[in-house]
């Protein structure tokens, strides 16, 4: 059981409280002045504190100690006791974050009720934090393709450091999953992972959300930065952060401290910062929408998260992962993927990246009939490939408007481009799948005017003809 620290300058009082608590099964510690109290706090944070307001022969009173506790160990509930109780003291204690205020001489039963409630609230907070950390540790990186392995190798290099990381990539490409992976594999894995959704927080609310607030009406409200103390703060789509807030974040990165809105006391934080953006920040800087100094502070280790179209080899594994996830969480059918469905998924356009793939799989499972394998005909856009649906395959609807010879050439060109991209630019694998000799495929591509380069997954087939293993 988590212990309780009892702080009172009267020896009889603190020993009486400890005896009562020990009879109830609690483990206790004692301190008679502020120096002893701070030494106990530095040794190990308690599960709960019972703190006297007035401490004789001490450098700090109970309110001062309470401020330190709420700054450095905000999760520890503090019950204030005082023999000089009045409404002003109670209000001051609650404003500073005390769980409750009890006046001496106190009723033992009342004290035990307050302690049980405070300990239960503390237990629930710890369990919720543990569940959040477990969710972070279980953030899985799915894939085996070359582009995925290159990204993951970069992520693994930064997990054990405290260096700031900037993740770039298109919307839905998995930047937050990458950030959670870094955290889950780091030395801070048991500490909080707090997401700041820069795009979804209203500009006028941003500073209160980040830094918290102090007011007579509400007392102390912790902000996201304070909640992330000891762990990781993740700035999602940092380009959307208001300019005024950017300058204050820059100061936090320099000082590792800040003041709450409406407050004057400095709040110290130990944070690792991971940021992400789907925009070109150099363009944002040139346009005066992002501070260049903040960019350099955040962009210590830049890592690009590849698009799904650069990870076509990973699509079957990702799709099966989502099928299993929806079965586990929503009870949707645990269906297999047919070979024709795999082929179509690998040749479809994915402007929404992994998020779009996840949505497509969920849609198929919800609207599909039966529990048999998912077939190509079950996929969105299968009836009219390329007819304009964002989920459609990249074969042009212009086919129906062309003479036979031109339509055949257009079909062959788009079909071969789709297959080359599907196999990551690997000519040998493409030739084997389409049933052609490698040299014949090269001649066909040349006759169709297909220009090839070294990067796979683009709308124009892109191949490194000197490297048959693809990229």
C-alpha positions in Angstrom: 0.0 0.0 0.0 1.3 3.5 -0.8 2.5 5.4 2.2 1.2 8.6 3.9 3.5 11.4 5.0 2.3 13.2 8.1 3.7 16.7 8.7 3.0 18.5 12.0 5.2 20.4 14.4 3.4 18.8 17.4 4.9 15.4 18.1 1.8 14.1 19.9 -0.5 15.0 17.0 1.7 13.5 14.3 2.3 10.3 16.3 -1.5 10.0 17.1 -2.4 10.4 13.4 0.2 7.8 12.4 -0.9 5.3 15.0 -4.5 5.6 13.8 -3.5 5.2 10.2 -1.3 2.2 11.0 -4.3 0.6 12.8 -6.2 1.1 9.5 -3.4 -0.7 7.5 -1.6 2.3 6.1 2.2 2.7 6.0 3.2 6.1 7.4 6.2 8.5 7.6 6.6 11.6 9.8 8.1 15.0 9.6 8.2 17.7 12.3 9.3 20.8 10.3 9.7 22.0 6.7 13.3 20.7 6.4 12.3 17.2 7.4 9.3 17.3 5.2 11.3 18.3 2.1 13.9 15.6 2.9 11.1 13.0 2.9 9.7 14.3 -0.3 13.1 14.2 -2.0 13.6 10.6 -0.8 10.3 9.4 -2.3 7.0 10.9 -3.2 4.2 9.7 -0.8 0.8 8.5 -1.8 -0.8 11.2 0.3 0.3 14.0 2.6 -1.4 15.3 5.8 0.1 18.7 6.3 -0.3 21.3 9.1 -0.5 24.9 8.0 1.5 26.3 10.9 5.0 24.8 11.4 7.1 26.2 14.3 10.9 26.6 13.7 10.5 26.1 10.0 11.7 27.9 6.9 8.4 27.3 5.1 4.7 27.1 6.3 2.2 24.6 5.0 1.1 26.7 2.1 4.7 27.1 0.9 5.2 23.3 1.1 1.9 22.7 -0.7 3.1 24.9 -3.5 6.3 22.9 -3.9 4.4 19.6 -3.8 1.9 20.7 -6.4 4.7 21.9 -8.6 7.0 18.9 -8.4 4.6 16.1 -7.5 1.1 17.3 -8.7 -0.3 13.7 -8.5 0.1 13.6 -4.6 -3.1 14.6 -2.8 -2.6 16.9 0.2 -5.0 17.1 3.1 -4.4 20.4 5.1 -5.0 20.5 8.9 -4.9 23.5 11.1 -5.8 24.6 14.6 -6.4 28.2 13.4 -9.0 27.4 10.8 -10.8 30.1 8.9 -12.3 30.5 5.5 -9.4 32.5 4.1 -6.9 29.7 5.0 -9.2 27.1 3.5 -9.6 29.0 0.3 -5.9 29.6 0.0 -5.2 25.9 0.5 -7.7 24.8 -2.0 -6.5 27.4 -4.5 -3.0 25.9 -4.2 -4.4 22.5 -5.0 -5.1 20.9 -1.6 -7.5 18.0 -1.7 -9.4 19.1 1.5 -9.1 21.2 4.6 -9.8 19.9 8.2 -9.8 22.1 11.3 -8.2 20.9 14.6 -9.3 19.4 16.9 -10.5 17.0 14.2 -12.9 14.1 14.3 -11.0 10.9 13.7 -13.8 9.4 11.7 -14.0 12.5 9.5 -10.2 12.4 8.9 -10.4 8.7 7.9 -13.2 9.4 5.5 -11.3 12.2 3.8 -8.1 10.1 3.6 -9.9 7.1 2.1 -11.5 9.4 -0.5 -8.2 11.1 -1.3 -6.3 7.7 -1.5 -9.0 6.3 -3.8 -8.8 9.4 -6.1 -5.0 9.0 -6.1 -5.3 5.3 -6.9 -7.7 6.0 -9.8 -5.3 8.6 -11.2 -2.4 6.2 -11.0 -4.4 3.4 -12.7 -5.5 5.8 -15.5 -2.0 6.9 -16.0 -0.8 3.3 -16.1 -3.4 2.4 -18.7 -2.4 5.4 -20.8 1.3 4.3 -20.6 0.4 0.8 -21.4 -1.5 2.1 -24.5 1.7 4.0 -25.4 3.9 1.0 -25.0 1.6 -1.1 -27.2 1.7 1.5 -30.1 2.7 -0.9 -32.8 4.8 -0.1 -35.8 3.4 -2.3 -38.6 5.4 -3.0 -41.7 8.4 -4.8 -43.3 8.9 -2.8 -46.5 12.1 -0.9 -47.3 10.7 2.6 -46.7 9.2 1.4 -43.4 12.4 -0.2 -42.2 14.4 2.9 -43.0 12.1 5.1 -40.9 12.0 2.6 -38.0 15.8 2.5 -37.9 15.8 6.3 -37.5 13.2 6.1 -34.7 15.2 3.4 -32.9 18.2 5.7 -32.9 16.4 8.5 -31.0 14.4 6.5 -28.5 17.0 6.5 -25.7 18.0 10.2 -26.1 16.1 13.3 -25.0 16.7 15.0 -28.3 13.8 16.9 -29.8 12.3 15.1 -32.9 10.4 16.7 -35.8 8.2 14.2 -37.7 7.2 15.2 -41.2 4.7 13.5 -43.5 1.3 13.7 -45.1 -2.0 13.7 -43.1 -2.8 10.2 -41.9 0.7 8.7 -42.5 1.2 7.7 -38.9 3.2 10.5 -37.3 1.5 10.2 -33.9 2.1 6.4 -33.9 5.8 7.1 -34.6 5.8 9.6 -31.7 4.2 7.1 -29.4 6.7 4.5 -30.5 9.6 6.7 -29.6 8.1 7.4 -26.1 7.2 3.8 -25.5 10.7 2.6 -26.2 12.4 5.4 -24.3 13.6 5.9 -20.7 10.4 8.0 -20.1 8.0 5.1 -21.1 6.5 5.1 -17.6 5.9 8.9 -17.6 3.0 10.7 -19.4 2.6 11.1 -23.1 0.5 14.3 -23.7 -0.8 15.3 -27.1 -1.2 19.0 -27.9 -3.5 19.1 -31.0 -2.4 22.5 -32.4 -5.0 22.5 -35.1 -8.0 21.6 -32.9 -7.4 24.1 -30.0 -8.9 27.5 -30.5 -6.2 30.2 -30.6 -7.7 32.1 -27.7 -7.7 28.9 -25.6 -4.3 27.7 -26.5 -2.3 29.4 -23.7 -4.7 28.2 -21.0 -4.7 24.7 -22.4 -0.9 24.7 -22.5 0.1 26.5 -19.3 -2.9 26.1 -17.0 -4.7 28.8 -15.1 -4.9 30.3 -11.6 -8.0 32.2 -10.5 -10.0 32.8 -7.3 -13.0 31.1 -8.7 -11.4 27.9 -10.1 -8.2 27.7 -8.0 -5.2 26.0 -9.8 -5.9 24.3 -13.1 -3.0 22.3 -14.6 -2.2 22.8 -18.3 -1.0 20.2 -20.8 2.7 21.0 -20.2 2.4 20.5 -16.5 0.5 17.2 -17.0 3.4 16.1 -19.2 6.1 16.7 -16.5 8.7 14.0 -16.6 7.4 12.6 -19.9 6.8 13.6 -23.5 4.7 16.5 -24.9 3.7 15.9 -28.6 2.9 19.0 -30.6 0.7 17.6 -33.4 0.6 19.8 -36.5 2.8 22.4 -34.9 2.5 24.7 -37.9 -1.1 25.5 -36.7 0.2 26.9 -33.4 -0.6 30.7 -33.0 2.4 33.0 -33.4 2.0 34.4 -29.9 2.0 31.0 -28.4 5.1 30.0 -30.4 7.2 32.7 -28.7 6.1 31.4 -25.3 6.8 27.8 -26.2 10.2 28.9 -27.3 10.8 30.4 -23.8 9.6 27.2 -22.2 12.1 25.2 -24.2 14.9 27.5 -23.1 14.0 27.9 -19.4 12.1 24.6 -18.8 9.6 26.7 -16.7 6.6 28.9 -17.2 3.9 30.7 -15.3 0.2 29.7 -15.4 -2.2 32.2 -16.9 -3.3 34.5 -14.1 -0.4 33.3 -11.9 3.1 34.6 -11.0 4.8 31.5 -9.6 7.2 29.7 -11.8 6.3 26.1 -12.7 9.3 23.9 -13.4 8.8 21.1 -16.0 11.1 18.3 -17.3 9.9 17.5 -20.8 10.9 15.8 -24.0 9.4 17.5 -27.0 8.3 15.7 -30.2 6.6 17.7 -32.9 4.9 16.8 -36.3 3.8 18.7 -39.3 2.3 17.9 -42.7 3.3 21.3 -44.1 6.7 22.6 -45.4 7.8 24.8 -42.4 10.3 26.6 -44.6 7.4 28.0 -46.5 5.6 28.9 -43.3 8.7 30.7 -42.0 9.0 32.6 -45.3 5.4 33.6 -45.0 5.8 34.9 -41.4 3.5 32.2 -40.0 6.1 30.2 -38.1 9.1 31.4 -36.0 12.4 30.4 -37.4 14.1 30.1 -34.0 11.4 27.8 -32.7 11.8 25.7 -35.9 15.5 25.2 -35.2 14.7 24.3 -31.5 12.2 21.7 -32.5 13.9 20.3 -35.6 17.0 18.8 -33.8 16.3 15.3 -35.4 14.1 15.5 -38.5 12.5 12.1 -39.5 10.2 11.7 -42.5 7.2 9.3 -42.1 6.7 7.8 -45.6 3.3 7.9 -47.3 1.3 4.8 -47.8 2.0 4.9 -51.5 5.7 4.6 -50.7 4.9 1.6 -48.5 2.7 -0.5 -50.8 4.5 -3.7 -49.7 3.1 -3.0 -46.2 -0.5 -2.6 -47.2 -1.6 -6.3 -46.8 -0.1 -6.5 -43.3 -1.7 -3.2 -42.3 -5.0 -4.3 -43.7 -4.9 -7.5 -41.7 -3.9 -5.6 -38.6 -7.0 -3.4 -38.9 -9.3 -6.3 -39.5 -8.1 -8.0 -36.3 -8.3 -4.6 -34.4 -12.0 -4.1 -35.5 -12.8 -7.6 -34.6 -11.3 -7.2 -31.2 -12.7 -3.7 -30.4 -16.1 -3.7 -32.3 -16.9 -7.4 -32.9 -16.8 -7.0 -36.7 -16.1 -10.1 -38.7 -12.6 -11.5 -38.7 -12.3 -11.9 -42.5 -9.4 -12.9 -44.6 -8.1 -10.9 -47.5 -8.4 -12.5 -50.9 -5.5 -12.3 -53.4 -7.5 -10.1 -55.8 -8.3 -7.7 -52.9 -4.7 -7.5 -51.9 -3.7 -6.7 -55.5 -6.4 -4.0 -55.7 -5.4 -2.4 -52.4 -1.8 -2.2 -53.5 -2.7 -0.4 -56.7 -5.3 2.0 -55.3 -4.5 5.7 -54.7 -4.1 6.6 -51.0 -4.0 10.4 -50.6 -5.2 9.8 -47.0 -2.4 7.3 -46.3 -2.8 4.8 -43.4 -5.8 6.6 -42.0 -7.6 6.2 -45.3 -6.7 2.5 -45.5 -8.1 2.0 -42.0 -11.3 3.7 -42.9 -11.7 1.6 -46.0 -11.3 -1.6 -44.1 -13.8 -0.5 -41.4 -16.3 0.4 -44.2 -15.9 -3.0 -45.9 -16.4 -4.9 -42.6 -19.4 -2.9 -41.6 -21.2 -3.0 -45.0 -20.0 -6.4 -46.1 -22.0 -9.6 -46.0 -20.9 -12.9 -44.5 -17.6 -13.8 -43.0 -15.8 -15.1 -46.1 -12.6 -13.5 -47.6 -12.7 -9.9 -48.7 -12.7 -9.8 -52.4 -11.7 -6.9 -54.8 -15.4 -6.4 -55.6 -16.0 -5.6 -51.9 -13.7 -2.6 -52.1 -14.9 1.0 -52.7 -14.5 2.0 -56.3 -14.3 -1.5 -57.5 -17.3 -1.1 -59.9 -15.8 2.0 -61.6 -12.0 2.0 -61.2 -10.6 5.5 -61.2 -14.0 7.2 -61.8 -13.1 9.9 -59.3 -13.8 8.3 -55.9 -10.9 9.0 -53.6 -10.7 5.3 -52.8 -10.8 4.2 -56.5 -8.0 2.4 -58.4 -5.9 4.6 -60.7 -7.3 3.3 -64.0 -8.7 6.2 -66.0 -12.5 6.6 -66.8 -11.4 8.0 -70.1 -11.1 4.5 -71.5 -14.7 4.5 -72.6 -14.2 7.6 -74.7 -11.2 6.4 -76.8 -10.8 4.3 -79.9 -9.8 0.7 -79.2 -6.1 1.1 -80.1 -5.7 4.2 -77.9 -7.7 2.7 -75.1 -5.6 -0.5 -75.2 -2.4 1.6 -75.0 -3.8 3.7 -72.1 -4.9 0.6 -70.2 -1.5 -1.1 -70.7 0.3 2.0 -69.6 -1.8 2.5 -66.4 -1.9 -1.2 -65.6 1.9 -1.6 -65.9 2.5 1.6 -63.9 0.2 0.4 -61.1 1.9 -3.0 -61.0 5.4 -1.4 -61.0 4.4 0.8 -58.1 2.8 -2.1 -56.4 6.1 -4.0 -56.3 8.1 -1.0 -55.2 9.8 -0.5 -58.5 11.1 -4.0 -58.8 11.1 -4.9 -62.5 11.8 -8.6 -62.0 8.8 -9.1 -59.6 6.6 -7.0 -61.9 7.6 -9.0 -65.0 6.9 -12.3 -63.1 3.5 -11.2 -62.0 2.3 -9.9 -65.4 3.7 -12.9 -67.2 6.4 -11.2 -69.3 10.1 -11.6 -69.7 12.1 -8.8 -68.0 13.5 -7.6 -71.3 10.1 -7.7 -73.0 8.7 -5.6 -70.1 11.5 -3.0 -70.6 10.6 -2.8 -74.3 6.9 -2.5 -73.6 7.5 0.3 -71.1 9.7 2.1 -73.7 7.0 1.7 -76.4 4.4 3.1 -74.1 6.5 6.1 -73.2 6.7 5.3 -69.5 9.5 7.3 -67.9 11.1 5.5 -64.9 13.1 6.9 -62.0 14.4 5.5 -58.7 11.5 6.4 -56.4 8.6 4.0 -56.1 5.0 4.7 -55.5 4.3 7.8 -57.6 1.6 8.2 -60.1 4.1 7.8 -62.9 5.8 4.4 -62.6 9.2 5.1 -61.0 12.0 2.5 -61.2 15.7 2.3 -60.7 16.6 0.1 -63.6 20.0 -0.5 -62.2 18.6 -1.9 -59.0 16.2 -4.8 -59.4 15.5 -5.0 -55.7 13.6 -1.7 -55.7 13.7 0.9 -53.0 
